[in-house]
Amino acid sequence: MQDSRTPEPDVFEQDVWVDRDLYPNLMATRVALTADDVDIFYKQFSKEALWPVLFSFPERVTFNDAHWQHYCEINRLFAERTAAATQEGATVWIHDYNLWMVPSFLRALRPDLHICFFHHTAFPGADIFNMLPWKGQIVASLLKCDYVGFHIPRYVENFVDVVRSNVSCSVLSKTSCAPEWLTYGCALGVEEMSLQLQTPYGLVGVGAHPVGIDNGRIAQLVKTERTQNGARDLLAEARGRKIVLSVERLDYVKGPIEKMQAFERFLERHPEWHEKVIMLNIVTPAASGMVIYEHTREQLDRIIGRINGRFASMNWTPVRYFYRGLPFEDLMAFYLASDVAWITPLRDGLNLVCKEYVSVKAVGQTPGVLVLSEFAGAAVELKGAILTNPHDENNLVQALEAALSLSPEEAHYKMRQLQERVLGYDVKSWSQDFLDSARGLPRAPAH
């Protein structure tokens, strides 16, 4: 479904097999976008107008009404392609903020469909969300869904507040968050979560479903010779030193600058750890052309250079910096060898790196400690992590020192708590949990 604004490429195959051998009944139907479409729709509008709002960085917001109109056009194309490809009465599962306006277009085209939406990002409170000039259109579109899902209860409640601030809304049912979720002692904890709303657009269900990971695939990779040899090489390189691992995409919301400043402060305050700890800092570059992240990259390079310049010796480099995307297979070795995973985003919708770390430790049966930002969605789900406030440098330093000094018995106990959740609620559990809730079926008991 193309219009004159987005000319279809000369060669474009609309319907393709995803993997005919693994999934003989699954095909993908695609929407052709030009390079300009992707640049405006994703790299500019989504990342410069929507992304800063979602993660509560209003000072970084840039609004452009022409870009909004383009965003709506792209959403219309997705809705039209979906309407053409979907059977009568089918369930349509829409993913993420890039497609916020699809439900509105799709409901008009196909009122017979059961429309569900899942947010893979954080979702802000009404005071931040309502900065968007197009807040009314976005809320109206989402309320055309039958079900809207989020990672954690806090985002559900933020969404309810946003809805209430834009239209008349009644909460018809709620549920207690404990004991499945942390309700206090964490920045994102709440005691109750809404389940069903009545709005001028009808009934809409809401719920929390934190994405899981593919533990089976991780188990296979950890047992390979490539992973085992990689871990041994890392341990040999460390020479008995504690390994602190940081893995993140280049993005200011991940807090890479704040983390490295805290590590510098840690080395200043704890000279007893000099030559006894190394930090492996893996940063995946942003997509090419993402101007919004260039300053973050420059700052990160400077501070890592300063740390190594100040503290390195002939036999010790405090920070090993990898600015590139590592193959997932190679990442397994880093997880397996490290003593501490230091995951400290300023804000994160969930964070799957911490779950991958826990899963690898379960397969490899090696010790490890997870230090996790209390502003990551996973913090309210993963009991057993040492929570830290990434906005407080002193707290970041204290949490890292605590993790490095934890007794083997306490570290083992905390990791067992983490593994119980990560292994018991994987990606298949997540998808089934979401779809069951979207269809109004009872939830399976939480692990």
C-alpha positions as semicolon CSV with decimal commas, in nm:
position;residue;x (nm);y (nm);z (nm)
1;M;0,000;0,000;0,000
2;Q;0,197;0,297;-0,124
3;D;0,104;0,651;-0,215
4;S;0,275;0,916;-0,424
5;R;0,461;1,046;-0,120
6;T;0,651;0,722;-0,066
7;P;0,728;0,568;-0,405
8;E;0,770;0,191;-0,388
9;P;1,123;0,066;-0,457
10;D;1,181;-0,086;-0,801
11;V;1,222;-0,433;-0,653
12;F;1,018;-0,506;-0,345
13;E;0,878;-0,841;-0,239
14;Q;0,575;-0,772;-0,023
15;D;0,514;-1,120;0,118
16;V;0,816;-1,321;0,236
17;W;0,875;-1,633;0,440
18;V;1,024;-1,566;0,784
19;D;1,196;-1,906;0,795
20;R;1,022;-2,170;0,589
21;D;1,202;-2,460;0,759
22;L;1,142;-2,351;1,119
23;Y;0,803;-2,185;1,063
24;P;0,633;-2,345;0,761
25;N;0,307;-2,156;0,825
26;L;0,450;-1,810;0,893
27;M;0,488;-1,538;0,633
28;A;0,560;-1,169;0,677
29;T;0,379;-0,905;0,477
30;R;0,584;-0,589;0,452
31;V;0,540;-0,216;0,401
32;A;0,783;-0,050;0,159
33;L;0,945;0,262;0,305
34;T;1,198;0,486;0,140
35;A;1,520;0,598;0,306
36;D;1,362;0,940;0,363
37;D;1,063;0,772;0,529
38;V;1,287;0,590;0,774
39;D;1,492;0,902;0,841
40;I;1,192;1,121;0,926
41;F;0,965;0,858;1,080
42;Y;1,225;0,683;1,297
43;K;1,555;0,863;1,325
44;Q;1,405;1,209;1,362
45;F;1,045;1,210;1,484
46;S;1,039;0,889;1,689
47;K;1,376;0,955;1,850
48;E;1,361;1,334;1,887
49;A;0,994;1,390;1,978
50;L;0,855;1,065;2,122
51;W;1,159;0,893;2,276
52;P;1,255;1,179;2,514
53;V;0,895;1,203;2,634
54;L;0,863;0,829;2,691
55;F;1,176;0,827;2,906
56;S;1,102;1,156;3,084
57;F;1,374;1,374;2,934
58;P;1,160;1,674;2,834
59;E;1,462;1,901;2,791
60;R;1,569;1,692;2,490
61;V;1,235;1,710;2,307
62;T;1,203;1,855;1,957
63;F;0,854;1,892;1,807
64;N;0,790;1,925;1,435
65;D;0,433;1,916;1,307
66;A;0,538;1,819;0,954
67;H;0,716;1,518;1,099
68;W;0,399;1,430;1,293
69;Q;0,199;1,433;0,971
70;H;0,458;1,204;0,812
71;Y;0,444;0,973;1,115
72;C;0,066;0,946;1,075
73;E;0,105;0,865;0,705
74;I;0,345;0,580;0,783
75;N;0,106;0,450;1,049
76;R;-0,176;0,464;0,795
77;L;0,029;0,249;0,555
78;F;0,083;-0,013;0,825
79;A;-0,288;-0,010;0,911
80;E;-0,391;-0,054;0,548
81;R;-0,147;-0,340;0,493
82;T;-0,271;-0,508;0,813
83;A;-0,635;-0,464;0,716
84;A;-0,570;-0,620;0,375
85;A;-0,378;-0,919;0,513
86;T;-0,590;-1,010;0,817
87;Q;-0,875;-1,261;0,835
88;E;-1,222;-1,184;0,969
89;G;-1,231;-1,147;1,347
90;A;-0,857;-1,205;1,389
91;T;-0,642;-1,077;1,676
92;V;-0,393;-0,808;1,571
93;W;-0,098;-0,750;1,803
94;I;0,066;-0,411;1,747
95;H;0,407;-0,338;1,898
96;D;0,550;-0,015;2,032
97;Y;0,521;0,361;2,015
98;N;0,631;0,388;1,653
99;L;0,282;0,259;1,562
100;W;0,068;0,452;1,812
101;M;-0,173;0,570;1,543
102;V;-0,226;0,232;1,376
103;P;-0,520;0,133;1,605
104;S;-0,717;0,442;1,501
105;F;-0,675;0,379;1,128
106;L;-0,720;0,004;1,164
107;R;-1,038;0,025;1,372
108;A;-1,199;0,240;1,104
109;L;-1,097;-0,002;0,830
110;R;-1,171;-0,326;1,016
111;P;-1,412;-0,292;1,311
112;D;-1,429;-0,674;1,333
113;L;-1,069;-0,711;1,452
114;H;-0,953;-0,770;1,810
115;I;-0,678;-0,509;1,844
116;C;-0,404;-0,542;2,106
117;F;-0,106;-0,316;2,170
118;F;0,216;-0,371;2,365
119;H;0,465;-0,102;2,474
120;H;0,829;-0,213;2,483
121;T;0,942;0,119;2,631
122;A;0,877;0,299;2,954
123;F;0,554;0,499;2,974
124;P;0,564;0,838;3,149
125;G;0,322;1,009;3,385
126;A;0,059;1,253;3,262
127;D;0,268;1,562;3,338
128;I;0,534;1,447;3,089
129;F;0,319;1,270;2,830
130;N;0,084;1,565;2,795
131;M;0,369;1,778;2,663
132;L;0,305;1,611;2,328
133;P;0,103;1,845;2,105
134;W;-0,072;1,537;1,963
135;K;-0,157;1,378;2,299
136;G;-0,532;1,372;2,226
137;Q;-0,496;1,187;1,896
138;I;-0,254;0,934;2,045
139;V;-0,473;0,859;2,347
140;A;-0,783;0,829;2,126
141;S;-0,598;0,583;1,903
142;L;-0,482;0,364;2,190
143;L;-0,835;0,360;2,332
144;K;-0,954;0,204;2,005
145;C;-0,767;-0,108;2,120
146;D;-0,932;-0,392;2,307
147;Y;-0,621;-0,442;2,519
148;V;-0,308;-0,235;2,594
149;G;-0,010;-0,396;2,767
150;F;0,304;-0,267;2,938
151;H;0,606;-0,419;3,110
152;I;0,521;-0,329;3,470
153;P;0,231;-0,199;3,681
154;R;0,381;0,150;3,716
155;Y;0,353;0,206;3,339
156;V;-0,006;0,079;3,346
157;E;-0,094;0,333;3,614
158;N;0,088;0,610;3,427
159;F;-0,121;0,525;3,121
160;V;-0,441;0,536;3,327
161;D;-0,345;0,882;3,455
162;V;-0,275;0,997;3,099
163;V;-0,614;0,868;2,985
164;R;-0,789;1,037;3,279
165;S;-0,622;1,367;3,198
166;N;-0,751;1,357;2,840
167;V;-1,095;1,190;2,849
168;S;-1,358;1,075;3,097
169;C;-1,239;0,744;3,242
170;S;-1,356;0,498;3,508
171;V;-1,143;0,213;3,642
172;L;-1,372;-0,092;3,659
173;S;-1,133;-0,339;3,821
174;K;-0,794;-0,352;3,993
175;T;-0,557;-0,611;4,134
176;S;-0,290;-0,613;4,406
177;C;0,068;-0,605;4,278
178;A;0,224;-0,797;4,568
179;P;0,375;-1,054;4,590
180;E;0,459;-1,079;4,219
181;W;0,605;-0,729;4,203
182;L;0,805;-0,510;4,438
183;T;0,566;-0,248;4,569
184;Y;0,806;-0,039;4,779
185;G;1,180;0,016;4,818
186;C;1,195;0,073;4,443
187;A;1,137;0,387;4,235
188;L;0,880;0,217;4,010
189;G;0,678;0,020;4,265
190;V;0,299;0,057;4,303
191;E;0,056;-0,131;4,528
192;E;-0,235;-0,179;4,288
193;M;-0,276;-0,211;3,912
194;S;-0,580;-0,129;3,700
195;L;-0,721;-0,403;3,478
196;Q;-1,016;-0,255;3,289
197;L;-1,117;0,096;3,189
198;Q;-1,444;0,247;3,070
199;T;-1,392;0,543;2,837
200;P;-1,602;0,722;2,574
201;Y;-1,448;0,483;2,320
202;G;-1,567;0,172;2,507
203;L;-1,403;-0,086;2,732
204;V;-1,029;-0,142;2,720
205;G;-0,825;-0,392;2,919
206;V;-0,479;-0,307;3,052
207;G;-0,208;-0,512;3,217
208;A;0,161;-0,570;3,290
209;H;0,366;-0,834;3,108
210;P;0,746;-0,800;3,134
211;V;0,916;-0,946;2,829
212;G;1,107;-1,268;2,886
213;I;1,407;-1,411;2,703
214;D;1,483;-1,732;2,514
215;N;1,648;-1,936;2,787
216;G;1,670;-2,242;2,561
217;R;1,881;-2,062;2,304
218;I;2,104;-1,917;2,574
219;A;2,156;-2,263;2,725
220;Q;2,267;-2,396;2,387
221;L;2,510;-2,110;2,330
222;V;2,665;-2,122;2,677
223;K;2,758;-2,488;2,628
224;T;2,937;-2,430;2,299
225;E;3,314;-2,449;2,268
226;R;3,316;-2,089;2,142
227;T;3,156;-1,957;2,463
228;Q;3,358;-2,176;2,698
229;N;3,686;-2,084;2,532
230;G;3,589;-1,716;2,524
231;A;3,515;-1,717;2,897
232;R;3,843;-1,890;2,973
233;D;4,032;-1,632;2,769
234;L;3,863;-1,346;2,955
235;L;3,944;-1,501;3,292
236;A;4,304;-1,556;3,191
237;E;4,326;-1,194;3,079
238;A;4,178;-1,077;3,411
239;R;4,446;-1,266;3,608
240;G;4,229;-1,323;3,912
241;R;4,082;-0,975;3,918
242;K;3,710;-0,919;3,967
243;I;3,530;-0,846;3,640
244;V;3,257;-0,582;3,632
245;L;3,050;-0,598;3,314
246;S;2,846;-0,320;3,155
247;V;2,647;-0,385;2,836
248;E;2,425;-0,121;2,679
249;R;2,328;0,056;2,358
250;L;2,465;0,409;2,309
251;D;2,180;0,622;2,442
252;Y;2,166;0,899;2,699
253;V;1,875;0,723;2,876
254;K;2,111;0,433;2,955
255;G;2,321;0,663;3,171
256;P;2,663;0,573;3,028
257;I;2,823;0,901;3,137
258;E;2,685;0,882;3,492
259;K;2,807;0,524;3,525
260;M;3,162;0,600;3,417
261;Q;3,178;0,904;3,643
262;A;3,074;0,678;3,929
263;F;3,342;0,424;3,838
264;E;3,601;0,700;3,844
265;R;3,476;0,804;4,187
266;F;3,487;0,439;4,301
267;L;3,855;0,415;4,208
268;E;3,926;0,744;4,386
269;R;3,758;0,635;4,709
270;H;3,867;0,271;4,711
271;P;4,237;0,247;4,630
272;E;4,227;-0,100;4,785
273;W;4,050;-0,215;4,466
274;H;4,322;-0,081;4,235
275;E;4,464;-0,364;4,022
276;K;4,198;-0,596;4,168
277;V;3,905;-0,507;3,942
278;I;3,854;-0,441;3,572
279;M;3,550;-0,304;3,398
280;L;3,443;-0,444;3,062
281;N;3,232;-0,171;2,903
282;I;3,045;-0,288;2,590
283;V;2,858;-0,012;2,408
284;T;2,661;-0,089;2,093
285;P;2,664;0,207;1,852
286;A;2,337;0,374;1,761
287;A;2,204;0,346;1,406
288;S;2,395;0,555;1,154
289;G;2,270;0,909;1,118
290;M;2,147;0,939;1,477
291;V;2,281;1,289;1,546
292;I;2,106;1,298;1,885
293;Y;2,365;1,053;2,029
294;E;2,687;1,204;1,894
295;H;2,751;1,422;2,201
296;T;2,698;1,123;2,432
297;R;2,960;0,927;2,238
298;E;3,211;1,211;2,260
299;Q;3,161;1,248;2,636
300;L;3,193;0,874;2,690
301;D;3,519;0,854;2,497
302;R;3,667;1,141;2,700
303;I;3,579;1,006;3,042
304;I;3,702;0,652;2,970
305;G;4,027;0,797;2,841
306;R;4,058;1,008;3,156
307;I;3,996;0,710;3,388
308;N;4,257;0,493;3,218
309;G;4,499;0,784;3,204
310;R;4,461;0,852;3,577
311;F;4,464;0,501;3,719
312;A;4,627;0,258;3,475
313;S;4,957;0,092;3,555
314;M;5,194;-0,114;3,342
315;N;5,001;-0,428;3,434
316;W;4,646;-0,295;3,470
317;T;4,397;-0,104;3,256
318;P;4,086;-0,029;3,464
319;V;3,839;0,001;3,173
320;R;3,832;-0,217;2,864
321;Y;3,607;-0,035;2,619
322;F;3,430;-0,208;2,329
323;Y;3,246;0,041;2,107
324;R;3,089;-0,202;1,864
325;G;2,810;-0,450;1,843
326;L;2,929;-0,791;1,958
327;P;2,768;-1,108;1,822
328;F;2,523;-1,253;2,072
329;E;2,732;-1,571;2,083
330;D;3,039;-1,374;2,198
331;L;2,839;-1,185;2,458
332;M;2,767;-1,516;2,633
333;A;3,136;-1,548;2,723
334;F;3,137;-1,201;2,883
335;Y;2,832;-1,290;3,092
336;L;2,984;-1,622;3,195
337;A;3,318;-1,476;3,304
338;S;3,202;-1,163;3,485
339;D;3,160;-1,134;3,862
340;V;2,923;-0,835;3,859
341;A;2,676;-0,707;3,600
342;W;2,646;-0,331;3,650
343;I;2,326;-0,229;3,470
344;T;2,237;0,130;3,562
345;P;2,014;0,309;3,308
346;L;1,869;0,644;3,409
347;R;1,543;0,503;3,276
348;D;1,463;0,180;3,096
349;G;1,140;0,020;2,983
350;L;1,255;-0,318;3,115
351;N;1,615;-0,421;3,030
352;L;1,687;-0,767;2,893
353;V;2,064;-0,760;2,945
354;C;2,016;-0,828;3,314
355;K;1,793;-1,128;3,235
356;E;2,045;-1,267;2,987
357;Y;2,316;-1,238;3,251
358;V;2,109;-1,429;3,506
359;S;2,019;-1,697;3,252
360;V;2,382;-1,752;3,153
361;K;2,484;-1,780;3,518
362;A;2,219;-2,047;3,569
363;V;2,347;-2,259;3,280
364;G;2,715;-2,206;3,353
365;Q;2,668;-2,246;3,730
366;T;2,914;-1,965;3,789
367;P;2,878;-1,699;4,062
368;G;2,762;-1,349;3,985
369;V;2,590;-1,044;4,131
370;L;2,345;-0,814;3,954
371;V;2,350;-0,441;4,032
372;L;2,041;-0,290;3,871
373;S;1,901;0,061;3,840
374;E;1,575;0,102;4,030
375;F;1,455;0,303;3,728
376;A;1,473;-0,002;3,501
377;G;1,138;-0,176;3,468
378;A;1,299;-0,511;3,552
379;A;1,383;-0,380;3,900
380;V;1,027;-0,440;4,026
381;E;1,029;-0,791;3,881
382;L;1,376;-0,925;3,967
383;K;1,400;-0,978;4,340
384;G;1,759;-1,053;4,428
385;A;1,926;-0,764;4,248
386;I;2,116;-0,496;4,436
387;L;1,915;-0,188;4,342
388;T;2,083;0,146;4,288
389;N;1,982;0,503;4,205
390;P;2,172;0,606;3,888
391;H;2,099;0,973;3,957
392;D;2,297;0,950;4,283
393;E;2,669;0,904;4,225
394;N;2,733;0,809;4,586
395;N;2,470;0,538;4,568
396;L;2,616;0,401;4,245
397;V;2,958;0,377;4,410
398;Q;2,817;0,215;4,724
399;A;2,618;-0,042;4,526
400;L;2,922;-0,143;4,320
401;E;3,140;-0,175;4,630
402;A;2,869;-0,382;4,802
403;A;2,844;-0,616;4,502
404;L;3,219;-0,668;4,487
405;S;3,235;-0,736;4,862
406;L;2,931;-0,967;4,888
407;S;2,996;-1,300;5,057
408;P;2,969;-1,609;4,834
409;E;2,672;-1,731;5,039
410;E;2,477;-1,407;5,000
411;A;2,564;-1,381;4,631
412;H;2,441;-1,737;4,575
413;Y;2,114;-1,666;4,756
414;K;2,047;-1,352;4,556
415;M;2,127;-1,523;4,225
416;R;1,890;-1,810;4,308
417;Q;1,611;-1,556;4,358
418;L;1,687;-1,399;4,022
419;Q;1,706;-1,731;3,841
420;E;1,373;-1,845;3,976
421;R;1,201;-1,558;3,798
422;V;1,409;-1,544;3,479
423;L;1,392;-1,918;3,416
424;G;1,025;-1,942;3,515
425;Y;0,896;-1,658;3,295
426;D;1,060;-1,675;2,954
427;V;0,965;-1,522;2,619
428;K;0,706;-1,793;2,554
429;S;0,550;-1,734;2,896
430;W;0,538;-1,364;2,820
431;S;0,364;-1,398;2,485
432;Q;0,114;-1,651;2,618
433;D;0,050;-1,439;2,927
434;F;-0,016;-1,132;2,712
435;L;-0,244;-1,307;2,464
436;D;-0,441;-1,484;2,738
437;S;-0,497;-1,153;2,916
438;A;-0,587;-0,980;2,590
439;R;-0,849;-1,248;2,524
440;G;-0,987;-1,224;2,875
441;L;-0,857;-1,565;2,990
442;P;-0,739;-1,625;3,350
443;R;-0,369;-1,569;3,408
444;A;-0,147;-1,865;3,484
445;P;-0,003;-1,859;3,839
446;A;0,312;-1,650;3,866
447;H;0,635;-1,838;3,937
